[in-house]
Amino acid sequence: SDGAECLTEAAARKPKRVQWNLENDDEEGKKKDDKKTASKKQIAQRLAEEEKRKKQDKMTDAERKADREQFDKRNEEIGKQRVEDQKRRRNKTNDQDISQTVKKQTTDYTETDDYPSKAFGHSKTYTQLCVDEKAMTLFVPVNGAPVPFHVSCIRNANFQQQPTGGGVLRINLNAPGGGGLSIGHFDKKLTFLREISFRATDVANLQMVHKSIADMRKLYTVAEKERQATAEVEVQPDLKLNPNRGPRLQNVRIYPNLQARGRKTEGDLEAHLNGFRFTAKKDKNNASMPAASRIVDIIYKNIKHAFYQPSNKHSTLIILHLRLRAPIMINKAAHKDVQFYLEIEDGESLLDNRRRNQYDKDEIEDEEKQRKILSKLDKEFKNFCDRTHQQLPAKNRSDPEGDKIWDWDIPYNELMFQGSPKNQMVELFPSVNCIVHLATKPVFIAELDEIDMVYYERVTPGGGNFDLAFIYKKFIDPGAKLSECWERIGTIDMRYLDSVREVLQKSTIPQFEGVTTMAWSAILRDYAKNFDDISADGGWSVLLGNDSDQEDGGGEEEEEDEDVDFSAKESGSEYGSGDESSDELSEASEEDSDDGSEEELSSEGMDSDEMEEWAAQDDKKQQEDEKKRKRDDSPPPKAKKSKSGKK
């Protein structure tokens, strides 16, 4: 009406379907400013990290060389000390292993009067195999007299039916070098039986003996596993209960689980006068469990390492982990690691950093609430650890106020590095005494005082990652399982190399590095076999030190040599070996010299027209030579016969 133009008259939609969102320009400007300030903070943080890295990398060549020389010198001294430690450990364990191994081969019989009556048969001359199931012994006729063989001496037995009638029972015995015993435990002048064979036309007794041997071996294997498990378990002193209420954590879970089928067990952890007691809560899942099975006692003096790991950005678990000196029986199995942990059920959003809206007040309040809960629980666990540490016995009884028998070890989050110790990429945290991963199962604990040597594998210039191998001291012990004497953490990013090396430098562990992955089982087997010779020459420094020195210390001359070798490899990969390429070049030069002079082959002093003319003449000459060669190679008579044959 006032002459204003209506812009919505030509709109395709009805006015009630049109929606307008109006925002204040000032609020929008504030939001943009907040985003800008957030991005600026991130950029400043990244720049600070880069400057820190540059300062670390800003070492001169002289400083790096001096640092490397100091490291090598210290490494050499530690290597010499480690050789002496190996000698002492080997001499200490030899006598113990001999007595243990010989004891395993004894039987229940001290004289022939103890033999069962069926061992002698119906006559004085013994000519038949016999089995004593109660004593797990096989009686074998040797020169008409029964000779007992315990089932532990039998490696395997095999029965074969003969086509002509009868059968053969072959019994293989354990002997040094045959996988059952080590020759180092016995006098080398002794003679051992490796195999006994028996043939009979009536196979009934042989088949019965063969079946009895198989049954006895099964029973013996099961009993031996139980014996080994119980032998490792030491009898612990009784737990002294605290009459007053001491430090206590409620509603924590234990690993390994007390219930079958992997059901998680929840209960209370209490610190008493001389140890911990975990008591599982009674619910519908464990109602059938005996009362004694719900209780786990751990004596303070049986704890070797105790870890307290608060919640962090990698995990919302709050963990108390105990590495024991001697294993204890839990759920009919021996365990050296016991863990008590609290799992935050509402912590999923903390692990998931992707927020749908960073300005959503409800989500911000939820996260802040979860952080407060975690912080409160961390303080409760920390308070439990402090109160427990106060009532621990002292190392020295004459000084009750001195150092305790152990301290709570807290992993360093700032020294975290990622690796794959159990075929799974996890976060590893160095601590004062160990390198650990406790959040997922199975846990990984590398005790620094049990490590004999550390080797960095696949350390190459420009490489993306490397491996870290730990060699344990027990590989020296006679009868040690070599597969359990070393561990490898694989696929560690190269950026963690300096920090890991710095952590391990503080401990007295010799360190070496190389460009390849080593076969440690074979190396340890050879080291233990030739221990006297290798230890006399210097131990690990003889096997690994020279290679690392040659790789590390070469200076500029080695770099020049590497450039030459690299170019040679390139030429070899393209043309083959150096001799073949030189022969081809010499033959080509001879042919070229026959065709024309060096002035004709050279392109210097020629313009484009002359080059084209020379190339055309050269092509024409090559075509004529090729035609002439074909005429010489194909004889005319054979060609005529072939043509007439075709017609």
Protein Blocks (a to p, Z undefined) as FASTA:
>chain_A
ZZpacfklmpcbdfklpccddddfklmmmmmmmmmmmmmmmmmmmmmmmmmmmmmmmccf
klmmmmmmmmmmmmmmmmmmmmmmmmmmmmmmmmmmmmmmmmmmpcfbfbfklpcfklno
mbfbdcbdcddfklopacddeehiacdddfklpmbdcddddfkgpjddddddddehilpa
cfklpcfkbccdfbdcdddfblmlmmmmmmmmmmmmmmmmmmmmmmmmmmmpccdddddd
dfbacdddehiacdddfbghhiacdddddddfkbccddddddfklmmpcfklmpccddfk
lpmbdcdddddfkbccdcdddddfbdcdeehiacfbdcdddddfklmmmmmmcdfblkbm
klmmmmmmmmmmmmmmmmmmmmmmmmmmmmpccfblklmmlccfbdcddddfklgccddf
kopacdddddfkbccdfkbccdddddfklpfbdcdehiaehiabdcdddddfklmpghia
fklmcccdehiafklmmmmmmmmmmpccdddddfbdcdfklmmmmmmmmmmmmmmnnpjm
lmmmmmmmmmmmnojmlmmmmmmmmmmmmmmmmnopfklmmmmmmmmmmmmmmmpcfklm
pmghiafklmmmmmmmmmmmmmmmmmmmmmmmmcfklmmmmmmmmZZ
